[in-house]
C-alpha cells in the first residue's frame, strides 16, 4: 500500500460545496474521504456519488447501531453506493454484525462490485474508564480489555476491521492478526497544533504501531495549502 493510500481525509464540513472543493484539491494526495453524520445528514447520500465522480473513494462513517434487519438493509444501501468502507457499533452484537456482513457481501455479488470493508466501532474514544463503569455499568474490565474483546467478536462475525484509538492499536493487532484492518482517528503530525486532542499520535507512530489507515482532518483541511500539508504527511509516512 502506498503511503497516500493510508490517509483518510475527514470531510467534517456542512456543505457539499465545501466538501467537493476539498475533494477536487486532494484526490491525488489521499486514499479516501470520510463522510460522517455532519455532511451526510446535510448533503444526503448523493454526496457519496459526487465524491466518486471526482475520483475519490469514500468511508461512510455513520456508526450503524440498530436491530439486525435494519442494519443489514442499511448495509445494502451503502454497498449500492459503492462505499469503500463503512462502520457499525460492535455493541449491536454478533447477530447484527453477521447480518450486515452477509447482506453487504450478497449485495456486492449481485451488483458485480467489490464488497465494502465493514469496520466495528468498539468503545468510543470519548468514553472514559469512569464513564464505562458508572454510566454503562461495565465494572469488571478496563476499556482496553473491552475494546479487544469486541474487536475479536467483530472479526468472528465476519467484519474486516475496527476503528480504534491509537492506544489500542497494538493489543488489537496482537489479538486479531495482520489481515484485520485498523483505522485510527486522533492523528496529528508533529508540525500540527494539538487542537482538542489530549494525546497526540503522529502518522508515523500510528503506522509503526500497526495501523492500516489514519483519519486526518484539521491538519490538512485547515492548512494554508492543503496539498502541501498532505504531502508532508506522505513524506513522514515514507521516511
MIMAR-459111 format. One record per residue (C-alpha): residue number from 0; x, y, z. Coordinates in Angstrom, 1 decimal, always signed. Example, Ala and Ser with C-alpha at 12.3 -4.5 7.8 and 13.67 -1.06 7.14 Angstrom:
% MIMAR-459111
pt n=0&c1=+12.3&c2=-4.5&c3=+7.8;
pt n=1&c1=+13.7&c2=-1.1&c3=+7.1;
This chain:
% MIMAR-459111
pt n=0&c1=+0.0&c2=+0.0&c3=+0.0;
pt n=1&c1=+1.3&c2=+3.4&c3=-0.9;
pt n=2&c1=+1.7&c2=+6.0&c3=+1.9;
pt n=3&c1=-1.0&c2=+8.3&c3=+0.4;
pt n=4&c1=-3.5&c2=+5.3&c3=+0.4;
pt n=5&c1=-3.3&c2=+5.2&c3=+4.2;
pt n=6&c1=-4.6&c2=+8.7&c3=+4.6;
pt n=7&c1=-8.4&c2=+9.1&c3=+5.0;
pt n=8&c1=-9.4&c2=+12.8&c3=+4.9;
pt n=9&c1=-12.2&c2=+13.7&c3=+7.2;
pt n=10&c1=-14.7&c2=+15.9&c3=+5.4;
pt n=11&c1=-16.2&c2=+17.4&c3=+8.6;
pt n=12&c1=-17.9&c2=+20.3&c3=+6.8;
pt n=13&c1=-21.5&c2=+21.4&c3=+6.5;
pt n=14&c1=-22.0&c2=+21.6&c3=+2.8;
pt n=15&c1=-21.4&c2=+19.6&c3=-0.4;
pt n=16&c1=-19.7&c2=+22.7&c3=-1.9;
pt n=17&c1=-17.1&c2=+22.8&c3=+0.8;
pt n=18&c1=-16.6&c2=+19.0&c3=+0.7;
pt n=19&c1=-16.3&c2=+18.8&c3=-3.1;
pt n=20&c1=-13.8&c2=+21.7&c3=-3.1;
pt n=21&c1=-11.5&c2=+19.7&c3=-0.9;
pt n=22&c1=-12.0&c2=+16.5&c3=-2.9;
pt n=23&c1=-11.0&c2=+18.3&c3=-6.1;
pt n=24&c1=-7.8&c2=+19.5&c3=-4.5;
pt n=25&c1=-6.8&c2=+16.3&c3=-2.7;
pt n=26&c1=-8.0&c2=+13.3&c3=-4.7;
pt n=27&c1=-4.4&c2=+12.6&c3=-5.8;
pt n=28&c1=-3.0&c2=+13.2&c3=-2.3;
pt n=29&c1=-5.1&c2=+10.9&c3=+0.0;
pt n=30&c1=-6.5&c2=+7.4&c3=-0.2;
pt n=31&c1=-10.1&c2=+8.1&c3=+0.7;
pt n=32&c1=-12.5&c2=+10.7&c3=+2.1;
pt n=33&c1=-14.6&c2=+10.2&c3=+5.3;
pt n=34&c1=-18.2&c2=+11.3&c3=+5.2;
pt n=35&c1=-19.7&c2=+11.4&c3=+8.6;
pt n=36&c1=-23.0&c2=+12.3&c3=+10.1;
pt n=37&c1=-22.5&c2=+16.1&c3=+9.7;
pt n=38&c1=-22.0&c2=+16.0&c3=+6.0;
pt n=39&c1=-24.2&c2=+13.0&c3=+5.2;
pt n=40&c1=-27.2&c2=+14.5&c3=+7.0;
pt n=41&c1=-26.6&c2=+17.9&c3=+5.4;
pt n=42&c1=-26.0&c2=+16.9&c3=+1.8;
pt n=43&c1=-27.6&c2=+13.5&c3=+1.7;
pt n=44&c1=-26.4&c2=+10.2&c3=+0.2;
pt n=45&c1=-25.8&c2=+11.8&c3=-3.2;
pt n=46&c1=-22.6&c2=+13.3&c3=-1.8;
pt n=47&c1=-21.0&c2=+9.8&c3=-1.9;
pt n=48&c1=-21.7&c2=+9.6&c3=-5.6;
pt n=49&c1=-20.4&c2=+13.1&c3=-6.2;
pt n=50&c1=-17.1&c2=+12.2&c3=-4.5;
pt n=51&c1=-16.9&c2=+9.1&c3=-6.6;
pt n=52&c1=-17.4&c2=+11.2&c3=-9.8;
pt n=53&c1=-14.3&c2=+13.2&c3=-8.8;
pt n=54&c1=-12.2&c2=+10.1&c3=-8.4;
pt n=55&c1=-12.3&c2=+9.7&c3=-4.6;
pt n=56&c1=-13.1&c2=+6.6&c3=-2.5;
pt n=57&c1=-15.5&c2=+7.0&c3=+0.4;
pt n=58&c1=-15.5&c2=+5.8&c3=+4.0;
pt n=59&c1=-19.2&c2=+6.3&c3=+5.2;
pt n=60&c1=-18.9&c2=+7.0&c3=+8.9;
pt n=61&c1=-22.4&c2=+6.6&c3=+10.3;
pt n=62&c1=-21.8&c2=+4.1&c3=+13.1;
pt n=63&c1=-24.9&c2=+2.0&c3=+12.4;
pt n=64&c1=-26.5&c2=+0.5&c3=+15.5;
pt n=65&c1=-30.0&c2=-1.0&c3=+15.4;
pt n=66&c1=-31.7&c2=-4.4&c3=+15.1;
pt n=67&c1=-30.0&c2=-6.8&c3=+12.7;
pt n=68&c1=-32.5&c2=-6.5&c3=+9.9;
pt n=69&c1=-32.4&c2=-2.7&c3=+9.9;
pt n=70&c1=-28.6&c2=-2.6&c3=+9.9;
pt n=71&c1=-28.4&c2=-5.3&c3=+7.2;
pt n=72&c1=-30.7&c2=-3.3&c3=+5.0;
pt n=73&c1=-28.7&c2=-0.1&c3=+5.6;
pt n=74&c1=-25.6&c2=-2.1&c3=+4.7;
pt n=75&c1=-27.1&c2=-3.0&c3=+1.4;
pt n=76&c1=-27.8&c2=+0.7&c3=+0.7;
pt n=77&c1=-24.2&c2=+1.7&c3=+1.5;
pt n=78&c1=-23.0&c2=-1.2&c3=-0.7;
pt n=79&c1=-25.1&c2=+0.1&c3=-3.6;
pt n=80&c1=-23.5&c2=+3.5&c3=-3.1;
pt n=81&c1=-20.2&c2=+1.7&c3=-3.7;
pt n=82&c1=-18.7&c2=+2.7&c3=-0.3;
pt n=83&c1=-15.1&c2=+1.8&c3=+0.1;
pt n=84&c1=-15.8&c2=+1.2&c3=+3.8;
pt n=85&c1=-18.5&c2=+1.9&c3=+6.4;
pt n=86&c1=-18.9&c2=+1.2&c3=+10.1;
pt n=87&c1=-21.3&c2=-0.2&c3=+12.7;
pt n=88&c1=-21.3&c2=-0.3&c3=+16.5;
pt n=89&c1=-19.9&c2=-3.6&c3=+17.9;
pt n=90&c1=-22.3&c2=-3.0&c3=+20.8;
pt n=91&c1=-25.1&c2=-4.1&c3=+18.5;
pt n=92&c1=-23.9&c2=-7.7&c3=+19.0;
pt n=93&c1=-22.9&c2=-10.7&c3=+16.9;
pt n=94&c1=-26.2&c2=-11.2&c3=+15.1;
pt n=95&c1=-26.3&c2=-7.6&c3=+13.9;
pt n=96&c1=-22.7&c2=-7.7&c3=+12.7;
pt n=97&c1=-23.1&c2=-11.1&c3=+11.0;
pt n=98&c1=-26.3&c2=-9.9&c3=+9.3;
pt n=99&c1=-24.7&c2=-6.7&c3=+7.9;
pt n=100&c1=-21.6&c2=-8.6&c3=+6.8;
pt n=101&c1=-23.7&c2=-11.2&c3=+5.0;
pt n=102&c1=-26.1&c2=-8.7&c3=+3.4;
pt n=103&c1=-23.4&c2=-6.4&c3=+2.2;
pt n=104&c1=-21.5&c2=-9.3&c3=+0.7;
pt n=105&c1=-24.6&c2=-10.7&c3=-1.1;
pt n=106&c1=-25.5&c2=-7.2&c3=-2.4;
pt n=107&c1=-22.0&c2=-6.7&c3=-3.8;
pt n=108&c1=-22.0&c2=-10.1&c3=-5.5;
pt n=109&c1=-25.4&c2=-9.3&c3=-7.1;
pt n=110&c1=-24.0&c2=-6.0&c3=-8.4;
pt n=111&c1=-20.7&c2=-7.4&c3=-9.5;
pt n=112&c1=-18.7&c2=-5.0&c3=-7.4;
pt n=113&c1=-16.2&c2=-5.4&c3=-4.5;
pt n=114&c1=-17.8&c2=-5.6&c3=-1.1;
pt n=115&c1=-17.1&c2=-2.7&c3=+1.2;
pt n=116&c1=-14.8&c2=-3.1&c3=+4.2;
pt n=117&c1=-17.0&c2=-3.1&c3=+7.2;
pt n=118&c1=-15.5&c2=-1.8&c3=+10.4;
pt n=119&c1=-16.6&c2=-2.1&c3=+14.0;
pt n=120&c1=-16.6&c2=+0.8&c3=+16.4;
pt n=121&c1=-15.9&c2=-0.6&c3=+19.8;
pt n=122&c1=-15.7&c2=+1.8&c3=+22.8;
pt n=123&c1=-16.0&c2=+5.5&c3=+21.6;
pt n=124&c1=-12.8&c2=+7.4&c3=+22.2;
pt n=125&c1=-14.7&c2=+9.9&c3=+24.2;
pt n=126&c1=-15.7&c2=+7.3&c3=+26.9;
pt n=127&c1=-13.5&c2=+7.2&c3=+30.0;
pt n=128&c1=-13.0&c2=+4.3&c3=+32.3;
pt n=129&c1=-15.1&c2=+6.1&c3=+34.9;
pt n=130&c1=-18.0&c2=+6.6&c3=+32.5;
pt n=131&c1=-17.7&c2=+3.0&c3=+31.4;
pt n=132&c1=-18.1&c2=+1.8&c3=+35.0;
pt n=133&c1=-20.6&c2=+4.4&c3=+36.3;
pt n=134&c1=-22.8&c2=+5.0&c3=+33.3;
pt n=135&c1=-22.6&c2=+1.8&c3=+31.3;
pt n=136&c1=-22.2&c2=-0.5&c3=+34.3;
pt n=137&c1=-19.2&c2=-2.3&c3=+32.8;
pt n=138&c1=-17.2&c2=-2.8&c3=+36.0;
pt n=139&c1=-15.3&c2=-6.0&c3=+35.5;
pt n=140&c1=-12.7&c2=-4.9&c3=+32.8;
pt n=141&c1=-10.7&c2=-1.9&c3=+31.6;
pt n=142&c1=-11.6&c2=+0.0&c3=+28.5;
pt n=143&c1=-8.7&c2=-1.6&c3=+26.6;
pt n=144&c1=-9.8&c2=-5.1&c3=+27.5;
pt n=145&c1=-13.4&c2=-4.5&c3=+26.4;
pt n=146&c1=-12.1&c2=-3.0&c3=+23.1;
pt n=147&c1=-10.1&c2=-6.1&c3=+22.3;
pt n=148&c1=-13.0&c2=-8.4&c3=+23.2;
pt n=149&c1=-15.3&c2=-6.5&c3=+20.9;
pt n=150&c1=-12.7&c2=-6.4&c3=+18.1;
pt n=151&c1=-12.4&c2=-10.2&c3=+18.3;
pt n=152&c1=-16.2&c2=-10.5&c3=+18.3;
pt n=153&c1=-16.4&c2=-8.3&c3=+15.2;
pt n=154&c1=-13.7&c2=-10.4&c3=+13.5;
pt n=155&c1=-15.6&c2=-13.7&c3=+14.3;
pt n=156&c1=-18.8&c2=-12.1&c3=+13.0;
pt n=157&c1=-17.2&c2=-11.5&c3=+9.6;
pt n=158&c1=-16.3&c2=-7.8&c3=+9.8;
pt n=159&c1=-13.0&c2=-6.8&c3=+8.3;
pt n=160&c1=-11.6&c2=-4.4&c3=+10.8;
pt n=161&c1=-12.2&c2=-1.8&c3=+13.6;
pt n=162&c1=-12.0&c2=+1.9&c3=+14.2;
pt n=163&c1=-9.9&c2=+2.4&c3=+17.4;
pt n=164&c1=-7.9&c2=+5.0&c3=+19.3;
pt n=165&c1=-4.1&c2=+4.9&c3=+18.8;
pt n=166&c1=-3.5&c2=+3.4&c3=+22.3;
pt n=167&c1=-5.5&c2=+0.3&c3=+21.3;
pt n=168&c1=-3.7&c2=-0.5&c3=+18.0;
pt n=169&c1=-1.1&c2=-2.8&c3=+19.5;
pt n=170&c1=-3.4&c2=-5.1&c3=+21.6;
pt n=171&c1=-5.9&c2=-5.3&c3=+18.7;
pt n=172&c1=-3.2&c2=-6.2&c3=+16.2;
pt n=173&c1=-1.8&c2=-8.8&c3=+18.6;
pt n=174&c1=-5.3&c2=-10.3&c3=+19.2;
pt n=175&c1=-6.7&c2=-10.2&c3=+15.6;
pt n=176&c1=-3.7&c2=-10.7&c3=+13.4;
pt n=177&c1=-2.2&c2=-9.0&c3=+10.4;
pt n=178&c1=-5.1&c2=-9.2&c3=+8.0;
pt n=179&c1=-7.6&c2=-7.4&c3=+10.3;
pt n=180&c1=-7.7&c2=-3.7&c3=+9.3;
pt n=181&c1=-7.2&c2=-1.0&c3=+11.8;
pt n=182&c1=-8.4&c2=+2.6&c3=+11.2;
pt n=183&c1=-7.4&c2=+5.2&c3=+13.8;
pt n=184&c1=-8.5&c2=+8.8&c3=+14.3;
pt n=185&c1=-6.8&c2=+11.3&c3=+16.6;
pt n=186&c1=-3.7&c2=+11.6&c3=+14.4;
pt n=187&c1=-1.7&c2=+14.8&c3=+14.4;
pt n=188&c1=+1.6&c2=+15.4&c3=+12.6;
pt n=189&c1=+4.4&c2=+16.8&c3=+14.7;
pt n=190&c1=+4.1&c2=+20.1&c3=+13.0;
pt n=191&c1=+0.4&c2=+20.4&c3=+13.6;
pt n=192&c1=-1.4&c2=+22.0&c3=+16.6;
pt n=193&c1=-2.9&c2=+19.5&c3=+19.0;
pt n=194&c1=-6.3&c2=+21.3&c3=+19.0;
pt n=195&c1=-8.6&c2=+19.4&c3=+21.4;
pt n=196&c1=-6.6&c2=+16.2&c3=+21.4;
pt n=197&c1=-5.1&c2=+15.4&c3=+24.8;
pt n=198&c1=-2.5&c2=+12.9&c3=+23.5;
pt n=199&c1=-1.0&c2=+13.3&c3=+20.0;
pt n=200&c1=-0.1&c2=+10.3&c3=+17.9;
pt n=201&c1=+1.8&c2=+11.1&c3=+14.7;
pt n=202&c1=+1.1&c2=+9.3&c3=+11.4;
pt n=203&c1=+4.5&c2=+7.6&c3=+11.6;
pt n=204&c1=+3.9&c2=+6.4&c3=+15.1;
pt n=205&c1=+0.5&c2=+5.0&c3=+14.2;
pt n=206&c1=+2.0&c2=+3.2&c3=+11.2;
pt n=207&c1=+4.7&c2=+1.7&c3=+13.4;
pt n=208&c1=+2.2&c2=+0.6&c3=+16.0;
pt n=209&c1=+0.3&c2=-1.3&c3=+13.3;
pt n=210&c1=-2.5&c2=+1.0&c3=+11.9;
pt n=211&c1=-3.5&c2=+0.4&c3=+8.3;
pt n=212&c1=-5.4&c2=+3.7&c3=+7.8;
pt n=213&c1=-5.3&c2=+7.1&c3=+9.6;
pt n=214&c1=-8.2&c2=+9.5&c3=+9.7;
pt n=215&c1=-6.8&c2=+13.1&c3=+9.5;
pt n=216&c1=-8.9&c2=+16.2&c3=+9.3;
pt n=217&c1=-7.8&c2=+19.6&c3=+10.5;
pt n=218&c1=-4.1&c2=+19.4&c3=+9.9;
pt n=219&c1=-4.9&c2=+19.2&c3=+6.2;
pt n=220&c1=-8.3&c2=+20.9&c3=+5.9;
pt n=221&c1=-7.2&c2=+24.0&c3=+7.9;
pt n=222&c1=-3.7&c2=+24.3&c3=+6.4;
pt n=223&c1=-2.9&c2=+27.3&c3=+4.3;
pt n=224&c1=-2.0&c2=+24.8&c3=+1.5;
pt n=225&c1=-3.9&c2=+21.5&c3=+2.0;
pt n=226&c1=-2.0&c2=+19.7&c3=-0.7;
pt n=227&c1=+1.3&c2=+20.7&c3=+0.8;
pt n=228&c1=+0.1&c2=+19.5&c3=+4.2;
pt n=229&c1=-0.9&c2=+16.2&c3=+2.7;
pt n=230&c1=+2.4&c2=+15.8&c3=+1.0;
pt n=231&c1=+4.2&c2=+16.5&c3=+4.3;
pt n=232&c1=+2.3&c2=+13.6&c3=+5.9;
pt n=233&c1=+3.0&c2=+11.3&c3=+3.0;
pt n=234&c1=+6.7&c2=+12.2&c3=+3.4;
pt n=235&c1=+6.5&c2=+11.5&c3=+7.1;
pt n=236&c1=+5.0&c2=+8.1&c3=+6.4;
pt n=237&c1=+7.6&c2=+7.2&c3=+3.8;
pt n=238&c1=+10.6&c2=+8.4&c3=+6.0;
